[in-house]
Amino acid sequence: MSTVAFTDHLRDHAPDEPVEVAGATVAEALSAALAGRDRLRSYVFDEQGRLRRHVAVFVDGKLIADRVALSDPITPASELFVMQALSGG
């Protein structure tokens, strides 16, 4: 199974350990990882269900190409990492 891990900045709402999920695309993996985690989902996706601008998703260390449909393929060995960009000074 693929794993989905979340940046420490989301740790208040995310599991401490990576979540094992099944799926063939980033969309399927995120849907599984966020199931039952509504607060975390609201940090990752906006009200229209789109990936928020300040959120980046990596698959096996590479930034995903499709931020709209999240159709990038994954394998059972894939490691997904969800990162929240920070701003400020």
N, CA, C and O atoms as a Tinker XYZ file with bonds, in Angstrom:
   356  protein
     1  N      0.827000   -1.188000    0.000000    73     2
     2  CA     0.000000    0.000000    0.000000    64     1     3
     3  C      0.869000    1.247000    0.000000    63     2     4     5
     4  O      1.967000    1.256000    0.556000    81     3
     5  N      0.368000    2.287000   -0.623000    73     3     6
     6  CA     1.048000    3.578000   -0.612000    64     5     7
     7  C      0.945000    4.183000    0.781000    63     6     8     9
     8  O      0.095000    3.792000    1.580000    81     7
     9  N      1.819000    5.141000    1.059000    73     7    10
    10  CA     1.733000    5.855000    2.325000    64     9    11
    11  C      1.580000    7.345000    2.061000    63    10    12    13
    12  O      2.116000    7.879000    1.090000    81    11
    13  N      0.840000    8.005000    2.943000    73    11    14
    14  CA     0.664000    9.452000    2.884000    64    13    15
    15  C      1.136000   10.017000    4.215000    63    14    16    17
    16  O      0.649000    9.631000    5.278000    81    15
    17  N      2.093000   10.938000    4.138000    73    15    18
    18  CA     2.613000   11.600000    5.331000    64    17    19
    19  C      2.324000   13.094000    5.220000    63    18    20    21
    20  O      2.225000   13.644000    4.123000    81    19
    21  N      2.194000   13.730000    6.370000    73    19    22
    22  CA     1.873000   15.150000    6.411000    64    21    23
    23  C      2.978000   15.912000    7.125000    63    22    24    25
    24  O      3.589000   15.406000    8.067000    81    23
    25  N      3.228000   17.135000    6.665000    73    23    26
    26  CA     4.236000   17.990000    7.270000    64    25    27
    27  C      3.928000   18.236000    8.747000    63    26    28    29
    28  O      2.776000   18.147000    9.170000    81    27
    29  N      4.943000   18.538000    9.509000    73    27    30
    30  CA     4.773000   18.812000   10.934000    64    29    31
    31  C      3.837000   19.996000   11.179000    63    30    32    33
    32  O      3.203000   20.073000   12.231000    81    31
    33  N      3.746000   20.912000   10.223000    73    31    34
    34  CA     2.887000   22.088000   10.383000    64    33    35
    35  C      1.408000   21.711000   10.438000    63    34    36    37
    36  O      0.582000   22.491000   10.914000    81    35
    37  N      1.079000   20.531000    9.958000    73    35    38
    38  CA    -0.303000   20.049000   10.006000    64    37    39
    39  C     -0.502000   19.024000   11.122000    63    38    40    41
    40  O     -1.567000   18.417000   11.234000    81    39
    41  N      0.516000   18.837000   11.934000    73    39    42
    42  CA     0.520000   17.768000   12.921000    64    41    43
    43  C     -0.615000   17.871000   13.945000    63    42    44    45
    44  O     -1.033000   16.853000   14.496000    81    43
    45  N     -1.119000   19.075000   14.207000    73    43    46
    46  CA    -2.237000   19.197000   15.152000    64    45    47
    47  C     -3.476000   18.469000   14.654000    63    46    48    49
    48  O     -4.326000   18.062000   15.447000    81    47
    49  N     -3.577000   18.307000   13.344000    73    47    50
    50  CA    -4.759000   17.690000   12.747000    64    49    51
    51  C     -4.444000   16.406000   11.992000    63    50    52    53
    52  O     -5.352000   15.680000   11.589000    81    51
    53  N     -3.167000   16.129000   11.801000    73    51    54
    54  CA    -2.752000   14.964000   11.014000    64    53    55
    55  C     -2.227000   13.865000   11.933000    63    54    56    57
    56  O     -1.790000   14.137000   13.051000    81    55
    57  N     -2.273000   12.638000   11.460000    73    55    58
    58  CA    -1.699000   11.543000   12.251000    64    57    59
    59  C     -0.182000   11.698000   12.361000    63    58    60    61
    60  O      0.464000   12.246000   11.468000    81    59
    61  N      0.369000   11.211000   13.457000    73    59    62
    62  CA     1.815000   11.301000   13.666000    64    61    63
    63  C      2.599000   10.448000   12.678000    63    62    64    65
    64  O      3.690000   10.825000   12.252000    81    63
    65  N      2.055000    9.332000   12.326000    73    63    66
    66  CA     2.729000    8.395000   11.428000    64    65    67
    67  C      2.079000    8.439000   10.047000    63    66    68    69
    68  O      0.907000    8.796000    9.927000    81    67
    69  N      2.833000    8.078000    8.998000    73    67    70
    70  CA     2.228000    8.003000    7.662000    64    69    71
    71  C      1.043000    7.039000    7.652000    63    70    72    73
    72  O      1.024000    6.039000    8.369000    81    71
    73  N      0.066000    7.366000    6.827000    73    71    74
    74  CA    -1.153000    6.567000    6.701000    64    73    75
    75  C     -1.018000    5.659000    5.487000    63    74    76    77
    76  O     -0.658000    6.121000    4.404000    81    75
    77  N     -1.303000    4.379000    5.657000    73    75    78
    78  CA    -1.289000    3.452000    4.525000    64    77    79
    79  C     -2.628000    3.530000    3.812000    63    78    80    81
    80  O     -3.687000    3.459000    4.437000    81    79
    81  N     -2.564000    3.677000    2.488000    73    79    82
    82  CA    -3.789000    3.822000    1.694000    64    81    83
    83  C     -3.677000    3.013000    0.416000    63    82    84    85
    84  O     -2.583000    2.696000   -0.050000    81    83
    85  N     -4.830000    2.690000   -0.137000    73    83    86
    86  CA    -4.892000    2.060000   -1.449000    64    85    87
    87  C     -5.342000    3.119000   -2.444000    63    86    88    89
    88  O     -6.061000    4.052000   -2.088000    81    87
    89  N     -4.919000    2.970000   -3.675000    73    87    90
    90  CA    -5.343000    3.897000   -4.719000    64    89    91
    91  C     -4.375000    3.878000   -5.874000    63    90    92    93
    92  O     -3.220000    3.477000   -5.732000    81    91
    93  N     -4.857000    4.317000   -7.021000    73    91    94
    94  CA    -4.034000    4.350000   -8.229000    64    93    95
    95  C     -3.624000    5.764000   -8.611000    63    94    96    97
    96  O     -2.776000    5.951000   -9.483000    81    95
    97  N     -4.231000    6.778000   -7.954000    73    95    98
    98  CA    -3.911000    8.174000   -8.248000    64    97    99
    99  C     -3.734000    8.948000   -6.947000    63    98   100   101
   100  O     -4.091000    8.480000   -5.866000    81    99
   101  N     -3.176000   10.139000   -7.083000    73    99   102
   102  CA    -3.032000   11.011000   -5.921000    64   101   103
   103  C     -4.400000   11.316000   -5.321000    63   102   104   105
   104  O     -4.550000   11.329000   -4.099000    81   103
   105  N     -5.400000   11.562000   -6.169000    73   103   106
   106  CA    -6.752000   11.861000   -5.676000    64   105   107
   107  C     -7.290000   10.731000   -4.813000    63   106   108   109
   108  O     -7.843000   10.980000   -3.742000    81   107
   109  N     -7.135000    9.503000   -5.262000    73   107   110
   110  CA    -7.637000    8.358000   -4.502000    64   109   111
   111  C     -6.888000    8.203000   -3.185000    63   110   112   113
   112  O     -7.493000    7.907000   -2.155000    81   111
   113  N     -5.581000    8.402000   -3.216000    73   111   114
   114  CA    -4.781000    8.266000   -1.998000    64   113   115
   115  C     -5.143000    9.339000   -0.976000    63   114   116   117
   116  O     -5.291000    9.042000    0.209000    81   115
   117  N     -5.286000   10.585000   -1.430000    73   115   118
   118  CA    -5.645000   11.655000   -0.501000    64   117   119
   119  C     -7.046000   11.463000    0.050000    63   118   120   121
   120  O     -7.292000   11.713000    1.230000    81   119
   121  N     -7.956000   11.024000   -0.789000    73   119   122
   122  CA    -9.322000   10.770000   -0.328000    64   121   123
   123  C     -9.323000    9.741000    0.796000    63   122   124   125
   124  O    -10.011000    9.913000    1.802000    81   123
   125  N     -8.559000    8.684000    0.625000    73   123   126
   126  CA    -8.476000    7.640000    1.648000    64   125   127
   127  C     -7.787000    8.157000    2.913000    63   126   128   129
   128  O     -8.234000    7.877000    4.025000    81   127
   129  N     -6.708000    8.905000    2.742000    73   127   130
   130  CA    -5.955000    9.397000    3.897000    64   129   131
   131  C     -6.742000   10.423000    4.704000    63   130   132   133
   132  O     -6.556000   10.534000    5.916000    81   131
   133  N     -7.618000   11.171000    4.043000    73   131   134
   134  CA    -8.370000   12.229000    4.714000    64   133   135
   135  C     -9.754000   11.791000    5.181000    63   134   136   137
   136  O    -10.479000   12.571000    5.800000    81   135
   137  N    -10.119000   10.551000    4.888000    73   135   138
   138  CA   -11.433000   10.048000    5.307000    64   137   139
   139  C    -11.566000   10.144000    6.826000    63   138   140   141
   140  O    -10.719000    9.638000    7.562000    81   139
   141  N    -12.624000   10.792000    7.284000    73   139   142
   142  CA   -12.857000   10.940000    8.712000    64   141   143
   143  C    -12.007000   11.999000    9.381000    63   142   144   145
   144  O    -12.045000   12.144000   10.603000    81   143
   145  N    -11.246000   12.734000    8.603000    73   143   146
   146  CA   -10.384000   13.790000    9.141000    64   145   147
   147  C    -10.806000   15.128000    8.527000    63   146   148   149
   148  O    -10.048000   15.737000    7.771000    81   147
   149  N    -12.000000   15.573000    8.851000    73   147   150
   150  CA   -12.571000   16.764000    8.224000    64   149   151
   151  C    -11.747000   18.026000    8.468000    63   150   152   153
   152  O    -11.591000   18.851000    7.567000    81   151
   153  N    -11.231000   18.176000    9.655000    73   151   154
   154  CA   -10.421000   19.374000    9.962000    64   153   155
   155  C     -9.169000   19.400000    9.091000    63   154   156   157
   156  O     -8.826000   20.443000    8.532000    81   155
   157  N     -8.496000   18.286000    8.972000    73   155   158
   158  CA    -7.308000   18.203000    8.129000    64   157   159
   159  C     -7.681000   18.429000    6.668000    63   158   160   161
   160  O     -6.973000   19.134000    5.948000    81   159
   161  N     -8.780000   17.841000    6.230000    73   159   162
   162  CA    -9.243000   18.022000    4.851000    64   161   163
   163  C     -9.417000   19.509000    4.536000    63   162   164   165
   164  O     -9.100000   19.949000    3.431000    81   163
   165  N     -9.916000   20.282000    5.500000    73   163   166
   166  CA   -10.144000   21.711000    5.260000    64   165   167
   167  C     -8.839000   22.492000    5.130000    63   166   168   169
   168  O     -8.837000   23.583000    4.560000    81   167
   169  N     -7.748000   21.968000    5.637000    73   167   170
   170  CA    -6.449000   22.598000    5.451000    64   169   171
   171  C     -5.851000   22.242000    4.094000    63   170   172   173
   172  O     -5.071000   23.014000    3.537000    81   171
   173  N     -6.211000   21.091000    3.566000    73   171   174
   174  CA    -5.648000   20.613000    2.298000    64   173   175
   175  C     -6.483000   21.080000    1.107000    63   174   176   177
   176  O     -5.934000   21.481000    0.080000    81   175
   177  N     -7.809000   21.030000    1.245000    73   175   178
   178  CA    -8.716000   21.390000    0.150000    64   177   179
   179  C     -9.570000   22.592000    0.532000    63   178   180   181
   180  O     -9.901000   22.786000    1.702000    81   179
   181  N     -9.925000   23.403000   -0.478000    73   179   182
   182  CA   -10.805000   24.543000   -0.223000    64   181   183
   183  C    -12.271000   24.112000   -0.254000    63   182   184   185
   184  O    -12.573000   22.924000   -0.362000    81   183
   185  N    -13.166000   25.073000   -0.160000    73   183   186
   186  CA   -14.597000   24.791000   -0.099000    64   185   187
   187  C    -15.134000   24.144000   -1.374000    63   186   188   189
   188  O    -16.162000   23.467000   -1.339000    81   187
   189  N    -14.445000   24.348000   -2.498000    73   187   190
   190  CA   -14.856000   23.742000   -3.764000    64   189   191
   191  C    -14.180000   22.393000   -4.012000    63   190   192   193
   192  O    -14.357000   21.793000   -5.072000    81   191
   193  N    -13.414000   21.922000   -3.043000    73   191   194
   194  CA   -12.742000   20.639000   -3.174000    64   193   195
   195  C    -11.447000   20.692000   -3.961000    63   194   196   197
   196  O    -10.914000   19.656000   -4.357000    81   195
   197  N    -10.934000   21.906000   -4.191000    73   195   198
   198  CA    -9.667000   22.062000   -4.913000    64   197   199
   199  C     -8.512000   22.114000   -3.925000    63   198   200   201
   200  O     -8.648000   22.604000   -2.804000    81   199
   201  N     -7.382000   21.600000   -4.366000    73   199   202
   202  CA    -6.174000   21.667000   -3.551000    64   201   203
   203  C     -5.857000   23.134000   -3.277000    63   202   204   205
   204  O     -5.819000   23.948000   -4.200000    81   203
   205  N     -5.634000   23.464000   -2.035000    73   203   206
   206  CA    -5.332000   24.860000   -1.698000    64   205   207
   207  C     -4.005000   25.285000   -2.323000    63   206   208   209
   208  O     -3.097000   24.473000   -2.504000    81   207
   209  N     -3.913000   26.579000   -2.649000    73   207   210
   210  CA    -2.713000   27.120000   -3.312000    64   209   211
   211  C     -1.450000   26.901000   -2.499000    63   210   212   213
   212  O     -0.383000   26.658000   -3.064000    81   211
   213  N     -1.555000   26.983000   -1.202000    73   211   214
   214  CA    -0.377000   26.888000   -0.340000    64   213   215
   215  C     -0.016000   25.447000    0.039000    63   214   216   217
   216  O      0.875000   25.226000    0.859000    81   215
   217  N     -0.701000   24.475000   -0.552000    73   215   218
   218  CA    -0.420000   23.068000   -0.266000    64   217   219
   219  C      0.298000   22.444000   -1.459000    63   218   220   221
   220  O     -0.117000   22.612000   -2.606000    81   219
   221  N      1.366000   21.732000   -1.176000    73   219   222
   222  CA     2.111000   21.015000   -2.208000    64   221   223
   223  C      2.075000   19.525000   -1.887000    63   222   224   225
   224  O      2.180000   19.124000   -0.728000    81   223
   225  N      1.925000   18.718000   -2.924000    73   223   226
   226  CA     1.901000   17.267000   -2.757000    64   225   227
   227  C      3.039000   16.676000   -3.580000    63   226   228   229
   228  O      3.195000   16.985000   -4.761000    81   227
   229  N      3.819000   15.834000   -2.944000    73   227   230
   230  CA     4.940000   15.170000   -3.596000    64   229   231
   231  C      4.679000   13.671000   -3.641000    63   230   232   233
   232  O      4.137000   13.096000   -2.697000    81   231
   233  N      5.068000   13.049000   -4.738000    73   231   234
   234  CA     5.014000   11.591000   -4.868000    64   233   235
   235  C      6.435000   11.123000   -5.114000    63   234   236   237
   236  O      7.061000   11.494000   -6.107000    81   235
   237  N      6.931000   10.318000   -4.215000    73   235   238
   238  CA     8.294000    9.795000   -4.313000    64   237   239
   239  C      9.305000   10.916000   -4.541000    63   238   240   241
   240  O     10.228000   10.787000   -5.345000    81   239
   241  N      9.110000   12.019000   -3.817000    73   239   242
   242  CA    10.046000   13.133000   -3.856000    64   241   243
   243  C      9.859000   14.115000   -4.990000    63   242   244   245
   244  O     10.616000   15.081000   -5.090000    81   243
   245  N      8.870000   13.902000   -5.853000    73   243   246
   246  CA     8.641000   14.798000   -6.991000    64   245   247
   247  C      7.286000   15.482000   -6.847000    63   246   248   249
   248  O      6.284000   14.846000   -6.522000    81   247
   249  N      7.275000   16.792000   -7.096000    73   247   250
   250  CA     6.041000   17.569000   -7.034000    64   249   251
   251  C      5.059000   17.057000   -8.077000    63   250   252   253
   252  O      5.442000   16.809000   -9.220000    81   251
   253  N      3.791000   16.897000   -7.693000    73   251   254
   254  CA     2.804000   16.391000   -8.645000    64   253   255
   255  C      2.606000   17.397000   -9.774000    63   254   256   257
   256  O      2.785000   18.600000   -9.586000    81   255
   257  N      2.236000   16.891000  -10.945000    73   255   258
   258  CA     2.020000   17.741000  -12.120000    64   257   259
   259  C      0.586000   18.244000  -12.199000    63   258   260   261
   260  O      0.351000   19.373000  -12.630000    81   259
   261  N     -0.366000   17.427000  -11.793000    73   259   262
   262  CA    -1.787000   17.756000  -11.945000    64   261   263
   263  C     -2.378000   18.202000  -10.614000    63   262   264   265
   264  O     -2.782000   17.375000   -9.797000    81   263
   265  N     -2.426000   19.515000  -10.400000    73   263   266
   266  CA    -2.987000   20.067000   -9.157000    64   265   267
   267  C     -4.504000   20.191000   -9.218000    63   266   268   269
   268  O     -5.134000   20.485000   -8.202000    81   267
   269  N     -5.103000   19.973000  -10.387000    73   267   270
   270  CA    -6.551000   20.138000  -10.531000    64   269   271
   271  C     -7.274000   18.819000  -10.263000    63   270   272   273
   272  O     -8.055000   18.722000   -9.317000    81   271
   273  N     -7.020000   17.812000  -11.083000    73   271   274
   274  CA    -7.697000   16.518000  -10.929000    64   273   275
   275  C     -6.920000   15.557000  -10.035000    63   274   276   277
   276  O     -7.444000   14.517000   -9.635000    81   275
   277  N     -5.670000   15.903000   -9.721000    73   275   278
   278  CA    -4.805000   15.047000   -8.898000    64   277   279
   279  C     -4.697000   13.649000   -9.505000    63   278   280   281
   280  O     -4.760000   12.638000   -8.806000    81   279
   281  N     -4.535000   13.626000  -10.821000    73   279   282
   282  CA    -4.542000   12.358000  -11.557000    64   281   283
   283  C     -3.177000   11.699000  -11.678000    63   282   284   285
   284  O     -3.056000   10.654000  -12.318000    81   283
   285  N     -2.152000   12.280000  -11.080000    73   283   286
   286  CA    -0.827000   11.667000  -11.152000    64   285   287
   287  C     -0.918000   10.230000  -10.643000    63   286   288   289
   288  O     -1.502000    9.982000   -9.588000    81   287
   289  N     -0.347000    9.286000  -11.385000    73   287   290
   290  CA    -0.433000    7.886000  -10.960000    64   289   291
   291  C      0.498000    7.587000   -9.788000    63   290   292   293
   292  O      1.549000    8.208000   -9.630000    81   291
   293  N      0.087000    6.632000   -8.980000    73   291   294
   294  CA     0.927000    6.142000   -7.895000    64   293   295
   295  C      0.945000    4.620000   -7.947000    63   294   296   297
   296  O      0.107000    3.997000   -8.599000    81   295
   297  N      1.899000    4.042000   -7.260000    73   295   298
   298  CA     2.007000    2.585000   -7.161000    64   297   299
   299  C      1.836000    2.193000   -5.693000    63   298   300   301
   300  O      1.846000    3.057000   -4.816000    81   299
   301  N      1.683000    0.912000   -5.424000    73   299   302
   302  CA     1.585000    0.487000   -4.021000    64   301   303
   303  C      2.823000    0.847000   -3.191000    63   302   304   305
   304  O      2.749000    0.899000   -1.964000    81   303
   305  N      3.947000    1.092000   -3.847000    73   303   306
   306  CA     5.165000    1.447000   -3.125000    64   305   307
   307  C      5.364000    2.958000   -3.003000    63   306   308   309
   308  O      6.343000    3.404000   -2.405000    81   307
   309  N      4.454000    3.744000   -3.558000    73   307   310
   310  CA     4.616000    5.202000   -3.562000    64   309   311
   311  C      4.519000    5.793000   -2.161000    63   310   312   313
   312  O      3.774000    5.317000   -1.304000    81   311
   313  N      5.305000    6.855000   -1.964000    73   311   314
   314  CA     5.256000    7.627000   -0.728000    64   313   315
   315  C      4.808000    9.036000   -1.087000    63   314   316   317
   316  O      5.487000    9.741000   -1.833000    81   315
   317  N      3.670000    9.438000   -0.557000    73   315   318
   318  CA     3.146000   10.779000   -0.787000    64   317   319
   319  C      3.445000   11.636000    0.425000    63   318   320   321
   320  O      3.374000   11.169000    1.562000    81   319
   321  N      3.780000   12.897000    0.175000    73   319   322
   322  CA     4.048000   13.836000    1.257000    64   321   323
   323  C      3.245000   15.098000    0.998000    63   322   324   325
   324  O      3.336000   15.685000   -0.080000    81   323
   325  N      2.467000   15.514000    1.972000    73   323   326
   326  CA     1.632000   16.708000    1.860000    64   325   327
   327  C      2.277000   17.800000    2.705000    63   326   328   329
   328  O      2.480000   17.646000    3.909000    81   327
   329  N      2.593000   18.905000    2.037000    73   327   330
   330  CA     3.324000   19.990000    2.676000    64   329   331
   331  C      2.516000   21.276000    2.588000    63   330   332   333
   332  O      1.898000   21.560000    1.561000    81   331
   333  N      2.522000   22.040000    3.649000    73   331   334
   334  CA     1.848000   23.330000    3.675000    64   333   335
   335  C      2.909000   24.421000    3.659000    63   334   336   337
   336  O      3.750000   24.491000    4.556000    81   335
   337  N      2.868000   25.276000    2.632000    73   335   338
   338  CA     3.829000   26.371000    2.543000    64   337   339
   339  C      3.517000   27.395000    3.628000    63   338   340   341
   340  O      2.354000   27.657000    3.934000    81   339
   341  N      4.550000   27.958000    4.193000    73   339   342
   342  CA     4.389000   28.977000    5.225000    64   341   343
   343  C      4.834000   30.317000    4.672000    63   342   344   345
   344  O      5.731000   30.389000    3.833000    81   343
   345  N      4.208000   31.364000    5.143000    73   343   346
   346  CA     4.610000   32.699000    4.723000    64   345   347
   347  C      4.680000   33.587000    5.954000    63   346   348   349
   348  O      4.240000   33.213000    7.041000    81   347
   349  N      5.227000   34.733000    5.764000    73   347   350
   350  CA     5.338000   35.666000    6.876000    64   349   351
   351  C      6.763000   36.132000    7.029000    63   350   352   353
   352  O      7.636000   35.780000    6.236000    81   351
   353  N      6.986000   36.907000    8.028000    73   351   354
   354  CA     8.333000   37.425000    8.188000    64   353   355
   355  C      8.681000   37.675000    9.611000    63   354   356
   356  O      9.792000   38.116000    9.906000    81   355
